[in-house]
Amino acid sequence: MAELNISERQAGDITILDMSGKVTLGEGSVALRTAIRRLLGEGKKKLLLNLGGVGYIDSSGIGELVSSFTAVNKEEGTLKLLNLTQKIQDLLAITKLLTVFDVFDSESDALNSYK
Amino acid sequence: MSEETKEFKFPSRIDSVEKAASEAENFALQSGFSEDARSAIDMAMREAVANAVKHGNKEDETKKVEIAFKNSSEGFEITVRDFGEGFNVEEIPDPTNPENLLKENGRGILFMRTFMDRVEWFNHAGGGMIVKMLKRQ
């Protein structure tokens, strides 16, 4: 089984990526990078990462979230985060990245925030 | 508690990170560490080995990453050695400084320091870098 599974769905012009597994050095981080670059290539610039199924992330995975965020911003898009586990929330707090990312617990609140 | 030690040598490959973390998890479990402590050890171990593989040995498979575990009266001591050029930990930028927040790399050392009770770096006399980490029971 892949380290990180990413499935994609649309809510209007917003693309939601439902992620499950691990975002760690190697396969998991590469899978996220590939997905984000592909979506940007397709002109999809409003992205919502649903991390509810991500049980594990390391510094490489955190770095990949940051890299995704900056890549999307560069294309004048928006990347937001949904359903962080306590563990990921703690890591984003430690790294002070909660001040950088828009984070939501509710999908409808997240979707409304793009309006 | 009696003192136990275990030593490993891993090739400088990304998949060694997972294997080393798994060995640390087993050692910590056998040593009676709590789930929270094991999770912290796992995080720090992955970062230490990833640094050794990527930045120390630069994924040169002819260079090994040497790992030692010791269960002492102080706690779980982990030593990770690479055979790279070494670095000065004081020169690593603080990833939580506003100007560094959007950098992709540079958070591993912060994680190691956060999750372990003590982390120290040394240049090995025979070349390479050693990181020693301690998790208390």
gemmi code that builds the backbone of each chain (N, CA, C; Angstrom):
import gemmi

chains = {
    "A": [
        ("MET", (0.837, -1.198, 0.000), (0.000, 0.000, 0.000), (0.874, 1.250, 0.000)),
        ("ALA", (0.423, 2.267, -0.726), (1.207, 3.506, -0.771), (1.275, 4.126, 0.620)),
        ("GLU", (2.369, 4.822, 0.859), (2.558, 5.469, 2.151), (1.493, 6.547, 2.392)),
        ("LEU", (1.187, 7.266, 1.297), (0.180, 8.331, 1.392), (-0.826, 8.167, 0.268)),
        ("ASN", (-2.095, 8.082, 0.638), (-3.156, 8.028, -0.370), (-3.827, 9.399, -0.449)),
        ("ILE", (-4.007, 9.853, -1.688), (-4.631, 11.164, -1.891), (-5.793, 10.984, -2.855)),
        ("SER", (-7.002, 11.305, -2.417), (-8.107, 11.275, -3.371), (-8.655, 12.701, -3.503)),
        ("GLU", (-9.145, 12.972, -4.697), (-9.462, 14.350, -5.063), (-10.957, 14.498, -5.328)),
        ("ARG", (-11.551, 15.577, -4.842), (-12.944, 15.875, -5.185), (-13.098, 17.385, -5.329)),
        ("GLN", (-14.158, 17.789, -6.030), (-14.395, 19.208, -6.278), (-15.592, 19.699, -5.476)),
        ("ALA", (-15.504, 20.883, -4.958), (-16.659, 21.568, -4.375), (-16.686, 22.933, -5.053)),
        ("GLY", (-17.410, 23.034, -6.156), (-17.340, 24.252, -6.975), (-15.941, 24.360, -7.575)),
        ("ASP", (-15.341, 25.539, -7.372), (-13.985, 25.695, -7.920), (-12.898, 25.334, -6.904)),
        ("ILE", (-13.321, 24.776, -5.790), (-12.342, 24.385, -4.762), (-12.032, 22.889, -4.896)),
        ("THR", (-10.759, 22.558, -4.904), (-10.351, 21.149, -4.972), (-9.965, 20.680, -3.571)),
        ("ILE", (-10.651, 19.624, -3.158), (-10.360, 19.073, -1.826), (-9.529, 17.802, -2.022)),
        ("LEU", (-8.415, 17.736, -1.316), (-7.608, 16.514, -1.344), (-7.784, 15.797, -0.010)),
        ("ASP", (-8.408, 14.629, -0.067), (-8.559, 13.813, 1.144), (-7.325, 12.943, 1.255)),
        ("MET", (-6.544, 13.180, 2.296), (-5.273, 12.481, 2.432), (-5.325, 11.494, 3.591)),
        ("SER", (-4.727, 10.317, 3.368), (-4.619, 9.360, 4.468), (-3.281, 8.640, 4.382)),
        ("GLY", (-2.735, 8.361, 5.544), (-1.435, 7.684, 5.600), (-0.400, 8.578, 6.254)),
        ("LYS", (0.806, 8.545, 5.703), (1.916, 9.267, 6.321), (2.520, 10.254, 5.336)),
        ("VAL", (2.824, 11.450, 5.823), (3.560, 12.409, 5.000), (4.963, 12.507, 5.603)),
        ("THR", (5.831, 11.656, 5.120), (7.182, 11.591, 5.686), (8.213, 11.632, 4.568)),
        ("LEU", (9.468, 11.758, 4.977), (10.584, 11.789, 4.044), (10.464, 10.633, 3.047)),
        ("GLY", (10.576, 10.946, 1.768), (10.479, 9.897, 0.751), (9.123, 9.926, 0.081)),
        ("GLU", (8.526, 8.757, -0.023), (7.327, 8.569, -0.845), (6.159, 9.505, -0.491)),
        ("GLY", (5.892, 9.646, 0.797), (4.739, 10.444, 1.228), (4.871, 11.905, 0.821)),
        ("SER", (6.056, 12.471, 1.071), (6.286, 13.876, 0.718), (6.257, 14.057, -0.794)),
        ("VAL", (6.824, 13.107, -1.515), (6.858, 13.199, -2.986), (5.435, 13.128, -3.549)),
        ("ALA", (4.597, 12.259, -2.976), (3.215, 12.116, -3.458), (2.454, 13.427, -3.317)),
        ("LEU", (2.644, 14.108, -2.186), (1.965, 15.393, -1.970), (2.480, 16.428, -2.971)),
        ("ARG", (3.793, 16.502, -3.120), (4.401, 17.467, -4.050), (3.864, 17.250, -5.469)),
        ("THR", (3.835, 15.981, -5.888), (3.380, 15.654, -7.245), (1.924, 16.080, -7.440)),
        ("ALA", (1.090, 15.791, -6.443), (-0.343, 16.123, -6.555), (-0.539, 17.627, -6.663)),
        ("ILE", (0.164, 18.386, -5.820), (-0.010, 19.850, -5.822), (0.470, 20.441, -7.150)),
        ("ARG", (1.628, 19.993, -7.612), (2.167, 20.535, -8.870), (1.238, 20.195, -10.045)),
        ("ARG", (0.659, 19.002, -10.018), (-0.261, 18.604, -11.097), (-1.506, 19.501, -11.088)),
        ("LEU", (-2.077, 19.719, -9.904), (-3.286, 20.552, -9.810), (-3.000, 21.978, -10.274)),
        ("LEU", (-1.851, 22.504, -9.883), (-1.498, 23.866, -10.319), (-1.348, 23.899, -11.842)),
        ("GLY", (-0.778, 22.826, -12.386), (-0.622, 22.710, -13.834), (-1.973, 22.681, -14.550)),
        ("GLU", (-2.983, 22.157, -13.857), (-4.342, 22.090, -14.428), (-5.123, 23.377, -14.163)),
        ("GLY", (-4.459, 24.343, -13.533), (-5.111, 25.624, -13.255), (-5.991, 25.596, -12.017)),
        ("LYS", (-5.900, 24.542, -11.219), (-6.680, 24.487, -9.974), (-5.870, 25.148, -8.871)),
        ("LYS", (-6.385, 26.266, -8.409), (-5.582, 27.083, -7.494), (-6.227, 27.304, -6.132)),
        ("LYS", (-7.461, 26.798, -5.962), (-8.090, 26.877, -4.640), (-8.063, 25.471, -4.066)),
        ("LEU", (-7.148, 25.248, -3.156), (-6.920, 23.885, -2.673), (-7.187, 23.787, -1.172)),
        ("LEU", (-7.823, 22.686, -0.795), (-8.081, 22.409, 0.616), (-7.548, 21.016, 0.927)),
        ("LEU", (-6.554, 20.947, 1.815), (-5.969, 19.647, 2.173), (-6.668, 19.122, 3.412)),
        ("ASN", (-7.365, 18.003, 3.243), (-8.026, 17.356, 4.379), (-7.059, 16.341, 4.974)),
        ("LEU", (-6.475, 16.702, 6.129), (-5.431, 15.874, 6.744), (-5.994, 14.935, 7.815)),
        ("GLY", (-7.329, 14.791, 7.830), (-7.964, 13.980, 8.871), (-7.449, 12.552, 8.943)),
        ("GLY", (-7.034, 12.016, 7.805), (-6.553, 10.625, 7.786), (-5.041, 10.499, 7.869)),
        ("VAL", (-4.384, 11.624, 8.087), (-2.911, 11.584, 8.157), (-2.493, 11.392, 9.618)),
        ("GLY", (-2.035, 10.212, 9.916), (-1.697, 9.880, 11.297), (-0.275, 10.244, 11.658)),
        ("TYR", (0.531, 10.513, 10.646), (1.940, 10.735, 10.955), (2.558, 11.704, 9.962)),
        ("ILE", (3.324, 12.631, 10.493), (4.040, 13.575, 9.630), (5.382, 13.876, 10.310)),
        ("ASP", (6.443, 14.025, 9.515), (7.742, 14.382, 10.090), (8.152, 15.762, 9.584)),
        ("SER", (9.389, 16.169, 9.850), (9.793, 17.522, 9.461), (9.813, 17.669, 7.945)),
        ("SER", (10.087, 16.562, 7.240), (10.058, 16.603, 5.782), (8.626, 16.841, 5.291)),
        ("GLY", (7.676, 16.183, 5.928), (6.262, 16.366, 5.571), (5.783, 17.775, 5.881)),
        ("ILE", (6.199, 18.309, 7.022), (5.859, 19.693, 7.364), (6.462, 20.623, 6.304)),
        ("GLY", (7.712, 20.323, 5.921), (8.372, 21.122, 4.887), (7.618, 21.062, 3.568)),
        ("GLU", (7.042, 19.901, 3.287), (6.290, 19.750, 2.035), (4.986, 20.548, 2.077)),
        ("LEU", (4.359, 20.607, 3.251), (3.162, 21.457, 3.392), (3.524, 22.918, 3.127)),
        ("VAL", (4.663, 23.344, 3.688), (5.113, 24.723, 3.490), (5.421, 24.971, 2.015)),
        ("SER", (6.106, 24.015, 1.400), (6.468, 24.148, -0.008), (5.205, 24.209, -0.880)),
        ("SER", (4.205, 23.406, -0.538), (2.930, 23.428, -1.264), (2.265, 24.795, -1.113)),
        ("PHE", (2.278, 25.280, 0.109), (1.668, 26.580, 0.411), (2.319, 27.680, -0.426)),
        ("THR", (3.652, 27.702, -0.473), (4.340, 28.764, -1.210), (4.155, 28.592, -2.718)),
        ("ALA", (4.126, 27.325, -3.183), (3.921, 27.081, -4.622), (2.541, 27.577, -5.056)),
        ("VAL", (1.532, 27.324, -4.228), (0.160, 27.753, -4.555), (0.056, 29.282, -4.491)),
        ("ASN", (0.657, 29.884, -3.455), (0.649, 31.355, -3.337), (1.303, 32.013, -4.544)),
        ("LYS", (2.381, 31.407, -5.016), (3.121, 31.961, -6.154), (2.236, 32.030, -7.400)),
        ("GLU", (1.307, 31.075, -7.488), (0.372, 31.049, -8.628), (-0.893, 31.858, -8.309)),
        ("GLU", (-0.803, 32.650, -7.248), (-1.926, 33.472, -6.777), (-3.146, 32.637, -6.401)),
        ("GLY", (-2.862, 31.454, -5.880), (-3.921, 30.588, -5.395), (-3.968, 30.597, -3.873)),
        ("THR", (-4.793, 29.694, -3.326), (-4.954, 29.613, -1.868), (-4.934, 28.156, -1.438)),
        ("LEU", (-4.122, 27.860, -0.450), (-4.097, 26.501, 0.100), (-4.420, 26.577, 1.590)),
        ("LYS", (-5.427, 25.807, 1.993), (-5.831, 25.795, 3.403), (-5.845, 24.362, 3.921)),
        ("LEU", (-5.877, 24.235, 5.239), (-5.813, 22.908, 5.861), (-7.095, 22.603, 6.630)),
        ("LEU", (-7.494, 21.335, 6.570), (-8.733, 20.894, 7.226), (-8.460, 19.650, 8.070)),
        ("ASN", (-9.130, 19.573, 9.220), (-9.134, 18.370, 10.061), (-7.742, 17.903, 10.493)),
        ("LEU", (-7.030, 18.775, 11.173), (-5.718, 18.375, 11.677), (-5.887, 17.457, 12.883)),
        ("THR", (-5.107, 16.405, 12.937), (-5.079, 15.597, 14.162), (-4.358, 16.427, 15.230)),
        ("GLN", (-4.536, 16.016, 16.482), (-3.881, 16.745, 17.573), (-2.367, 16.778, 17.368)),
        ("LYS", (-1.842, 15.654, 16.903), (-0.393, 15.535, 16.713), (0.113, 16.557, 15.686)),
        ("ILE", (-0.604, 16.653, 14.564), (-0.166, 17.583, 13.521), (-0.352, 19.021, 13.995)),
        ("GLN", (-1.446, 19.243, 14.703), (-1.666, 20.579, 15.250), (-0.524, 20.975, 16.190)),
        ("ASP", (-0.089, 20.020, 17.022), (1.028, 20.289, 17.940), (2.297, 20.632, 17.165)),
        ("LEU", (2.550, 19.878, 16.096), (3.770, 20.124, 15.311), (3.716, 21.492, 14.627)),
        ("LEU", (2.541, 21.865, 14.148), (2.409, 23.183, 13.516), (2.547, 24.299, 14.558)),
        ("ALA", (2.148, 23.998, 15.797), (2.321, 24.989, 16.868), (3.808, 25.124, 17.215)),
        ("ILE", (4.483, 24.003, 17.350), (5.924, 24.015, 17.683), (6.709, 24.802, 16.636)),
        ("THR", (6.338, 24.610, 15.385), (7.075, 25.255, 14.291), (6.532, 26.654, 13.976)),
        ("LYS", (5.542, 27.079, 14.749), (4.885, 28.394, 14.576), (4.199, 28.532, 13.214)),
        ("LEU", (3.872, 27.412, 12.615), (3.228, 27.459, 11.302), (1.711, 27.625, 11.403)),
        ("LEU", (1.189, 27.529, 12.637), (-0.249, 27.820, 12.791), (-0.522, 29.288, 12.486)),
        ("THR", (0.547, 30.097, 12.537), (0.394, 31.527, 12.205), (0.413, 31.733, 10.686)),
        ("VAL", (0.810, 30.708, 9.955), (0.953, 30.811, 8.498), (-0.278, 30.229, 7.788)),
        ("PHE", (-0.687, 29.039, 8.227), (-1.774, 28.328, 7.542), (-3.149, 28.746, 8.075)),
        ("ASP", (-4.124, 28.759, 7.168), (-5.526, 28.842, 7.592), (-5.971, 27.414, 7.871)),
        ("VAL", (-6.441, 27.172, 9.097), (-6.761, 25.811, 9.533), (-8.231, 25.746, 9.946)),
        ("PHE", (-8.923, 24.694, 9.509), (-10.351, 24.542, 9.812), (-10.656, 23.150, 10.354)),
        ("ASP", (-11.677, 23.108, 11.235), (-12.165, 21.821, 11.744), (-13.412, 21.394, 10.979)),
        ("SER", (-14.047, 22.342, 10.296), (-15.301, 22.041, 9.601), (-15.124, 22.296, 8.110)),
        ("GLU", (-15.530, 21.316, 7.313), (-15.365, 21.461, 5.863), (-16.203, 22.617, 5.332)),
        ("SER", (-17.431, 22.767, 5.852), (-18.280, 23.847, 5.320), (-17.691, 25.211, 5.669)),
        ("ASP", (-17.143, 25.354, 6.883), (-16.488, 26.624, 7.244), (-15.305, 26.873, 6.315)),
        ("ALA", (-14.562, 25.811, 6.046), (-13.390, 25.952, 5.172), (-13.827, 26.405, 3.780)),
        ("LEU", (-14.854, 25.747, 3.248), (-15.309, 26.088, 1.892), (-15.838, 27.524, 1.836)),
        ("ASN", (-16.578, 27.919, 2.876), (-17.116, 29.292, 2.905), (-16.007, 30.341, 2.961)),
        ("SER", (-14.870, 29.964, 3.530), (-13.784, 30.945, 3.705), (-13.151, 31.360, 2.377)),
        ("TYR", (-13.395, 30.595, 1.315), (-12.821, 30.940, 0.010), (-13.654, 32.013, -0.707)),
        ("LYS", (-14.868, 32.258, -0.172), (-15.765, 33.201, -0.883), (-15.331, 34.647, -0.684)),
    ],
    "B": [
        ("MET", (17.327, -1.235, 37.264), (17.228, -1.813, 35.915), (18.622, -2.138, 35.384)),
        ("SER", (18.778, -3.282, 34.768), (20.087, -3.624, 34.228), (20.325, -2.825, 32.947)),
        ("GLU", (21.600, -2.533, 32.698), (21.947, -1.740, 31.529), (21.959, -2.622, 30.288)),
        ("GLU", (21.299, -2.163, 29.262), (21.286, -2.925, 27.999), (21.773, -2.029, 26.887)),
        ("THR", (22.455, -2.611, 25.928), (22.878, -1.829, 24.756), (22.588, -2.617, 23.489)),
        ("LYS", (22.443, -1.905, 22.412), (22.211, -2.522, 21.106), (22.840, -1.612, 20.053)),
        ("GLU", (23.482, -2.211, 19.063), (24.129, -1.395, 18.032), (23.718, -1.859, 16.647)),
        ("PHE", (23.627, -0.900, 15.735), (23.223, -1.201, 14.346), (24.073, -0.382, 13.390)),
        ("LYS", (24.181, -0.889, 12.171), (24.755, -0.093, 11.082), (23.768, -0.151, 9.921)),
        ("PHE", (23.375, 1.014, 9.459), (22.414, 1.064, 8.354), (23.059, 1.730, 7.149)),
        ("PRO", (22.682, 1.316, 5.945), (23.163, 2.013, 4.751), (22.530, 3.399, 4.662)),
        ("SER", (23.204, 4.289, 3.948), (22.698, 5.663, 3.832), (21.606, 5.735, 2.783)),
        ("ARG", (20.469, 5.162, 3.141), (19.299, 5.196, 2.253), (18.108, 5.719, 3.042)),
        ("ILE", (17.165, 6.310, 2.322), (15.983, 6.869, 2.975), (15.224, 5.774, 3.744)),
        ("ASP", (15.187, 4.550, 3.206), (14.412, 3.512, 3.912), (15.058, 3.091, 5.231)),
        ("SER", (16.302, 3.485, 5.452), (16.934, 3.194, 6.751), (16.272, 3.992, 7.873)),
        ("VAL", (15.661, 5.118, 7.529), (15.011, 5.956, 8.545), (13.896, 5.157, 9.230)),
        ("GLU", (13.060, 4.526, 8.397), (11.940, 3.735, 8.917), (12.451, 2.546, 9.748)),
        ("LYS", (13.481, 1.888, 9.222), (14.019, 0.706, 9.926), (14.618, 1.087, 11.277)),
        ("ALA", (15.366, 2.180, 11.300), (15.985, 2.612, 12.552), (14.913, 3.021, 13.564)),
        ("ALA", (13.875, 3.703, 13.080), (12.793, 4.132, 13.977), (12.077, 2.918, 14.557)),
        ("SER", (11.921, 1.899, 13.737), (11.256, 0.677, 14.186), (12.088, -0.032, 15.272)),
        ("GLU", (13.410, -0.057, 15.089), (14.286, -0.655, 16.115), (14.204, 0.144, 17.420)),
        ("ALA", (14.168, 1.470, 17.294), (14.075, 2.314, 18.498), (12.758, 2.078, 19.225)),
        ("GLU", (11.691, 1.938, 18.452), (10.361, 1.678, 19.025), (10.380, 0.354, 19.820)),
        ("ASN", (10.965, -0.676, 19.214), (11.042, -1.976, 19.895), (11.854, -1.892, 21.182)),
        ("PHE", (12.983, -1.203, 21.096), (13.858, -1.083, 22.266), (13.145, -0.315, 23.391)),
        ("ALA", (12.467, 0.759, 23.008), (11.758, 1.579, 23.997), (10.596, 0.801, 24.619)),
        ("LEU", (9.931, 0.007, 23.792), (8.806, -0.802, 24.280), (9.303, -1.833, 25.304)),
        ("GLN", (10.391, -2.508, 24.940), (10.966, -3.514, 25.856), (11.488, -2.870, 27.137)),
        ("SER", (11.861, -1.598, 27.032), (12.395, -0.892, 28.205), (11.289, -0.262, 29.041)),
        ("GLY", (10.045, -0.444, 28.620), (8.906, -0.008, 29.424), (8.516, 1.447, 29.267)),
        ("PHE", (8.900, 2.072, 28.162), (8.511, 3.471, 27.948), (7.033, 3.564, 27.571)),
        ("SER", (6.419, 4.674, 27.992), (4.995, 4.897, 27.704), (4.798, 5.139, 26.209)),
        ("GLU", (3.544, 5.082, 25.785), (3.231, 5.312, 24.370), (3.648, 6.726, 23.943)),
        ("ASP", (3.387, 7.706, 24.808), (3.765, 9.094, 24.484), (5.276, 9.219, 24.326)),
        ("ALA", (6.005, 8.590, 25.249), (7.478, 8.658, 25.188), (7.981, 7.945, 23.943)),
        ("ARG", (7.356, 6.823, 23.603), (7.789, 6.070, 22.399), (7.519, 6.887, 21.143)),
        ("SER", (6.409, 7.590, 21.136), (6.083, 8.426, 19.987), (7.111, 9.556, 19.847)),
        ("ALA", (7.521, 10.129, 20.983), (8.528, 11.199, 20.963), (9.877, 10.655, 20.491)),
        ("ILE", (10.236, 9.479, 20.979), (11.500, 8.844, 20.582), (11.481, 8.569, 19.079)),
        ("ASP", (10.355, 8.069, 18.599), (10.195, 7.763, 17.173), (10.421, 9.020, 16.325)),
        ("MET", (9.797, 10.123, 16.728), (9.948, 11.375, 15.979), (11.414, 11.809, 15.926)),
        ("ALA", (12.049, 11.816, 17.108), (13.438, 12.290, 17.185), (14.378, 11.361, 16.420)),
        ("MET", (14.110, 10.073, 16.534), (14.957, 9.083, 15.858), (14.909, 9.273, 14.343)),
        ("ARG", (13.708, 9.448, 13.824), (13.557, 9.656, 12.373), (14.329, 10.887, 11.912)),
        ("GLU", (14.237, 11.951, 12.691), (14.914, 13.191, 12.295), (16.432, 13.020, 12.348)),
        ("ALA", (16.916, 12.353, 13.398), (18.367, 12.170, 13.540), (18.924, 11.314, 12.401)),
        ("VAL", (18.223, 10.231, 12.081), (18.713, 9.334, 11.024), (18.549, 9.998, 9.651)),
        ("ALA", (17.451, 10.709, 9.457), (17.256, 11.414, 8.181), (18.376, 12.429, 7.964)),
        ("ASN", (18.750, 13.154, 9.031), (19.850, 14.116, 8.919), (21.157, 13.409, 8.555)),
        ("ALA", (21.400, 12.273, 9.222), (22.649, 11.531, 8.969), (22.700, 11.017, 7.531)),
        ("VAL", (21.579, 10.494, 7.051), (21.522, 9.926, 5.690), (21.624, 11.034, 4.636)),
        ("LYS", (20.809, 12.080, 4.823), (20.711, 13.114, 3.777), (21.847, 14.134, 3.856)),
        ("HIS", (21.990, 14.747, 5.010), (22.926, 15.873, 5.118), (24.334, 15.426, 5.505)),
        ("GLY", (24.426, 14.368, 6.335), (25.749, 13.876, 6.739), (26.386, 13.062, 5.625)),
        ("ASN", (25.826, 11.898, 5.371), (26.413, 10.981, 4.384), (25.973, 11.281, 2.949)),
        ("LYS", (25.083, 12.228, 2.794), (24.593, 12.648, 1.466), (24.157, 11.454, 0.606)),
        ("GLU", (23.494, 10.513, 1.277), (22.934, 9.304, 0.627), (23.995, 8.488, -0.118)),
        ("ASP", (25.246, 8.608, 0.306), (26.325, 7.787, -0.246), (26.265, 6.414, 0.450)),
        ("GLU", (25.846, 5.414, -0.297), (25.590, 4.100, 0.326), (26.863, 3.406, 0.793)),
        ("THR", (28.015, 3.912, 0.397), (29.257, 3.321, 0.914), (29.512, 3.802, 2.350)),
        ("LYS", (28.779, 4.831, 2.761), (28.906, 5.326, 4.139), (27.744, 4.812, 4.972)),
        ("LYS", (28.060, 4.338, 6.157), (27.011, 3.808, 7.039), (26.542, 4.875, 8.029)),
        ("VAL", (25.373, 4.608, 8.563), (24.896, 5.361, 9.722), (24.967, 4.393, 10.898)),
        ("GLU", (25.767, 4.753, 11.892), (25.945, 3.870, 13.059), (25.040, 4.346, 14.188)),
        ("ILE", (24.307, 3.404, 14.726), (23.321, 3.746, 15.754), (23.541, 2.870, 16.982)),
        ("ALA", (23.485, 3.474, 18.148), (23.578, 2.699, 19.390), (22.442, 3.108, 20.324)),
        ("PHE", (21.844, 2.106, 20.953), (20.819, 2.340, 21.975), (21.383, 1.861, 23.309)),
        ("LYS", (21.112, 2.607, 24.336), (21.535, 2.181, 25.672), (20.429, 2.519, 26.653)),
        ("ASN", (20.072, 1.528, 27.425), (19.076, 1.742, 28.471), (19.813, 1.853, 29.784)),
        ("SER", (20.013, 3.078, 30.261), (20.801, 3.296, 31.477), (19.890, 3.777, 32.593)),
        ("SER", (20.492, 4.035, 33.747), (19.697, 4.527, 34.879), (19.105, 5.897, 34.550)),
        ("GLU", (19.723, 6.612, 33.603), (19.228, 7.936, 33.228), (18.038, 7.862, 32.284)),
        ("GLY", (17.967, 6.804, 31.503), (16.885, 6.672, 30.526), (17.373, 5.979, 29.270)),
        ("PHE", (16.709, 6.300, 28.157), (17.041, 5.702, 26.860), (18.013, 6.650, 26.157)),
        ("GLU", (19.242, 6.176, 25.958), (20.253, 6.995, 25.282), (20.415, 6.500, 23.857)),
        ("ILE", (20.326, 7.423, 22.921), (20.465, 7.082, 21.499), (21.663, 7.843, 20.936)),
        ("THR", (22.517, 7.124, 20.236), (23.645, 7.770, 19.552), (23.527, 7.474, 18.071)),
        ("VAL", (23.628, 8.508, 17.255), (23.589, 8.340, 15.796), (24.835, 9.004, 15.222)),
        ("ARG", (25.621, 8.228, 14.487), (26.839, 8.782, 13.887), (26.774, 8.699, 12.364)),
        ("ASP", (27.177, 9.792, 11.730), (27.348, 9.736, 10.276), (28.828, 9.915, 9.955)),
        ("PHE", (29.157, 9.852, 8.670), (30.548, 9.971, 8.247), (30.705, 11.131, 7.258)),
        ("GLY", (29.933, 12.176, 7.494), (29.982, 13.352, 6.616), (30.989, 14.377, 7.101)),
        ("GLU", (30.785, 15.594, 6.640), (31.748, 16.660, 6.929), (31.476, 17.359, 8.255)),
        ("GLY", (30.349, 17.056, 8.870), (30.013, 17.683, 10.143), (29.432, 19.076, 9.951)),
        ("PHE", (28.909, 19.626, 11.024), (28.348, 20.968, 10.972), (28.339, 21.530, 12.382)),
        ("ASN", (28.154, 22.840, 12.452), (28.047, 23.506, 13.745), (26.568, 23.768, 14.008)),
        ("VAL", (26.046, 23.085, 15.004), (24.603, 23.167, 15.258), (24.177, 24.602, 15.582)),
        ("GLU", (25.097, 25.380, 16.131), (24.761, 26.779, 16.475), (24.525, 27.611, 15.215)),
        ("GLU", (25.029, 27.129, 14.087), (24.882, 27.899, 12.845), (23.602, 27.550, 12.073)),
        ("ILE", (22.853, 26.564, 12.595), (21.598, 26.205, 11.926), (20.553, 27.273, 12.266)),
        ("PRO", (19.953, 27.907, 11.249), (18.988, 28.977, 11.542), (17.765, 28.464, 12.312)),
        ("ASP", (17.247, 29.318, 13.181), (16.047, 28.968, 13.950), (14.840, 28.970, 12.997)),
        ("PRO", (14.217, 27.789, 12.791), (13.118, 27.735, 11.821), (11.868, 28.484, 12.275)),
        ("THR", (11.831, 28.881, 13.555), (10.638, 29.595, 14.032), (10.794, 31.114, 13.921)),
        ("ASN", (11.968, 31.572, 13.483), (12.108, 33.009, 13.209), (11.224, 33.359, 12.022)),
        ("PRO", (10.554, 34.505, 12.083), (9.620, 34.858, 10.997), (10.236, 34.739, 9.601)),
        ("GLU", (11.526, 35.106, 9.470), (12.130, 35.074, 8.123), (12.387, 33.645, 7.635)),
        ("ASN", (12.298, 32.674, 8.554), (12.559, 31.277, 8.159), (11.299, 30.415, 8.085)),
        ("LEU", (10.146, 31.001, 8.443), (8.924, 30.182, 8.560), (8.564, 29.479, 7.256)),
        ("LEU", (8.849, 30.133, 6.127), (8.423, 29.545, 4.848), (9.536, 28.750, 4.165)),
        ("LYS", (10.600, 28.472, 4.905), (11.643, 27.622, 4.326), (11.177, 26.169, 4.393)),
        ("GLU", (11.556, 25.413, 3.370), (11.088, 24.021, 3.304), (11.811, 23.139, 4.329)),
        ("ASN", (13.083, 23.429, 4.553), (13.891, 22.554, 5.414), (14.287, 23.247, 6.711)),
        ("GLY", (14.903, 22.455, 7.591), (15.530, 23.049, 8.767), (14.765, 22.890, 10.065)),
        ("ARG", (13.763, 21.991, 10.093), (12.978, 21.823, 11.322), (13.344, 20.563, 12.114)),
        ("GLY", (14.196, 19.721, 11.549), (14.518, 18.438, 12.190), (15.153, 18.598, 13.555)),
        ("ILE", (16.102, 19.526, 13.652), (16.800, 19.727, 14.929), (15.826, 20.263, 15.987)),
        ("LEU", (14.930, 21.132, 15.560), (13.896, 21.639, 16.478), (13.056, 20.478, 17.018)),
        ("PHE", (12.686, 19.558, 16.152), (11.876, 18.409, 16.586), (12.658, 17.528, 17.563)),
        ("MET", (13.933, 17.293, 17.260), (14.741, 16.455, 18.157), (14.827, 17.091, 19.540)),
        ("ARG", (15.061, 18.395, 19.564), (15.183, 19.094, 20.854), (13.842, 19.141, 21.589)),
        ("THR", (12.764, 19.203, 20.825), (11.438, 19.271, 21.443), (11.056, 17.932, 22.074)),
        ("PHE", (11.365, 16.846, 21.374), (10.834, 15.548, 21.797), (11.752, 14.765, 22.734)),
        ("MET", (13.005, 15.169, 22.829), (13.919, 14.463, 23.725), (14.265, 15.369, 24.903)),
        ("ASP", (14.769, 14.751, 25.995), (15.111, 15.545, 27.171), (16.498, 16.169, 27.056)),
        ("ARG", (17.347, 15.556, 26.260), (18.685, 16.127, 26.057), (19.169, 15.740, 24.664)),
        ("VAL", (19.722, 16.697, 23.931), (20.284, 16.416, 22.606), (21.607, 17.166, 22.487)),
        ("GLU", (22.658, 16.456, 22.129), (23.978, 17.081, 21.985), (24.638, 16.602, 20.708)),
        ("TRP", (25.406, 17.492, 20.080), (26.131, 17.141, 18.852), (27.625, 17.228, 19.098)),
        ("PHE", (28.357, 16.296, 18.531), (29.819, 16.282, 18.651), (30.421, 15.959, 17.291)),
        ("ASN", (31.603, 16.513, 17.047), (32.383, 16.050, 15.901), (33.175, 14.831, 16.360)),
        ("HIS", (33.087, 13.738, 15.605), (33.827, 12.532, 15.975), (35.290, 12.682, 15.559)),
        ("ALA", (36.195, 12.233, 16.416), (37.629, 12.359, 16.124), (37.996, 11.640, 14.816)),
        ("GLY", (37.264, 10.568, 14.534), (37.551, 9.800, 13.320), (36.752, 10.273, 12.108)),
        ("GLY", (36.136, 11.436, 12.224), (35.353, 11.985, 11.109), (33.867, 11.784, 11.322)),
        ("GLY", (33.112, 12.704, 10.794), (31.652, 12.606, 10.907), (31.127, 13.258, 12.165)),
        ("MET", (29.847, 13.161, 12.294), (29.128, 13.856, 13.368), (28.400, 12.822, 14.227)),
        ("ILE", (28.334, 13.121, 15.500), (27.576, 12.254, 16.415), (26.497, 13.099, 17.073)),
        ("VAL", (25.293, 12.560, 17.093), (24.260, 13.192, 17.910), (23.872, 12.195, 19.007)),
        ("LYS", (23.848, 12.713, 20.245), (23.451, 11.894, 21.394), (22.161, 12.462, 21.960)),
        ("MET", (21.208, 11.576, 22.130), (19.902, 12.027, 22.630), (19.504, 11.174, 23.834)),
        ("LEU", (18.827, 11.804, 24.756), (18.360, 11.076, 25.942), (16.868, 11.298, 26.137)),
        ("LYS", (16.156, 10.193, 26.392), (14.749, 10.299, 26.820), (14.652, 9.672, 28.199)),
        ("ARG", (14.224, 10.456, 29.179), (14.091, 9.916, 30.535), (12.795, 9.131, 30.655)),
        ("GLN", (12.810, 8.156, 31.566), (11.601, 7.350, 31.792), (10.505, 8.205, 32.412)),
    ],
}
model = gemmi.Model(1)
for chain_id, residues in chains.items():
    chain = gemmi.Chain(chain_id)
    for i, (resn, *xyz) in enumerate(residues, 1):
        res = gemmi.Residue()
        res.name, res.seqid = resn, gemmi.SeqId(i, " ")
        for name, pos in zip(("N", "CA", "C"), xyz):
            atom = gemmi.Atom()
            atom.name, atom.element = name, gemmi.Element(name[0])
            atom.pos, atom.b_iso = gemmi.Position(*pos), 0.0
            res.add_atom(atom)
        chain.add_residue(res)
    model.add_chain(chain)
structure = gemmi.Structure()
structure.add_model(model)
structure.setup_entities()
